[in-house]
Amino acid sequence: MPPHDIAAEEAVIAALLLDDDAYPRVLPIVQPEDFFREQNGWVYEACLALAERNEPITIPTVAHELDRNARLDAAGGEQYLAEIAGKYFTAVGVEAHARIVARDALYRRLIQAAGQIAQMAYEGGPDVQRVLTHAETTLLNLRTAEAAGDFRRLRDLLDEFLEAPAEEEEGELSGAVRTGFMDLDEQLSGGYKRGDLVILAARPGIGKTSLLLNFGRNAAIGQHGTVAVYSLEMSGEQLAMRMLSSESDVEMARLRLGRHTEGEEQQVMRAHGRLAAASIYIDDSAVLTVPEIRAKARRLQAEHGLDLVLVDYLQLLHGGRADTRANEISQITRSLKEMARELNVPVVAAAQLSRAVESRTPHIPMLSDLRESGSIEQDADVVMFIYREDQYVKPEDWQAQHPGEPGGAHPTGLAQIIVAKHRNGPTGTITTRWVARTAKFEDLLLRPEPGGGRGRGGFDGF
């Protein structure tokens, strides 16, 4: 017989029948489906329905509600309600009884989940990863539901807020995760906040992947954080080559062909050492769903810790069953936001902009340019765009438009990061340097990192 406690279930129902104050005390703890005896679940559900309509919870009203749903006789009739109320005659200890009911329900769900996992394992098949992902997701969903919180006192939240900066000054990666770009961190009030969903959008070829990797590098090397990278477009080897080129300041083509000088060889070896020591984990599965990402991130967090999740890119993710692509994207963005809050890390996802950017002048991105933009804009805490004017205006055309400017003023190698949405702060635009030969972004004013390396983002506080 699976775990259950009929006496505790009856005690909860009796408390609701006897004390008006019992309802708000048990509601956050137990749900109708938590009751082992189905009839007790019906009675509890009837009590909740009455409370939602601001009607009194009494034996006659509960009996009427059960009868209205054709459940009164099956539940034991009004006589059963009277027996329960007479048996316990008090609401004392109702929270403890409710917790027993909820605990046993969780045990039963664990048993059911274990049975499903065992059945899938017995069936075997070539795709063992599918079974592992299902197992991790199932257990994770149980944990998430069980951990759903109740009220938290404002004083406790304020204490957490005031303690966070002090922890960060001591070198702990416990507060905001800095982007590593001085002006962008200032624009974002210190960096990415834990639990935030950040969308980084641009047209193809503008540098979304490169900027994501810069963010990951700055968090892992600059702040000693743990970073998970999910790449649905490029292989892990391609990402590693990009990061090595960016870190060593040696062109990718020269790295790939081995045509670098002895001095560059030293740069490559030093860069390799820094990257090899960084806690950056890359998953280059070409087909991924958000539940799979969540399960893998949860496992990584348990084994190595986790400070930042990067996804490249959003429109390549597979969602659940949906009647339209817009609804599928809505499911994906909502799930990414839930994952960010559950894991308490910032999730930065690249996204593709629509062709509408190309059809107007100037080509500066707007929120409406996001493909399936409604849900993306709604779910994201921060939306950023990359804009590079030199992609759209040739030097000679730019000079014709700006006859009073010197010839070298064409915005070659400049990139603007536009913070178009910032749920908890200001929006604005910052300018960075784009180094095309090594596919990296840098602050316009470079500052050295502690330890002597040249800062990729130029933030002194790493």
Protein Blocks (a to p, Z undefined) as FASTA:
>chain_A
ZZddfklmmmmmmmmmmomklmmmmmmmpcfklpmblmlmmmmmmmmmmmmnopacdfkl
mmmmmmmnopmmmnnpjmlmmmmmmmnopaehklmmmmmmmmmmmmmmmmmmmmmmmmmm
mngpjklmlmmmmmmmmmmmmmmmmmpccdddfklmmmmmmmmmmmmmnopafbccdehi
aklmmmnoopacehiacdddddehilmmmmmmmmmmmmmmmnopacddddfkbcfklmmm
mmmmmmnopafklmmnopacfklmmmmmmmmmmmmmpccdddfbfbdcfklmmmmmmmmm
mmnopabdcdddfklpccdddfbfklmmmmmmmmmmmmmmmnopacdddddddfklmmpc
cfbdcfklpghklmmmmmpmbdcddddfklmmcfklmmmmmmmbcfklpcghiacdddfb
cfkbccddddddddfknopaddfbdcddehhiacfklpakZZ
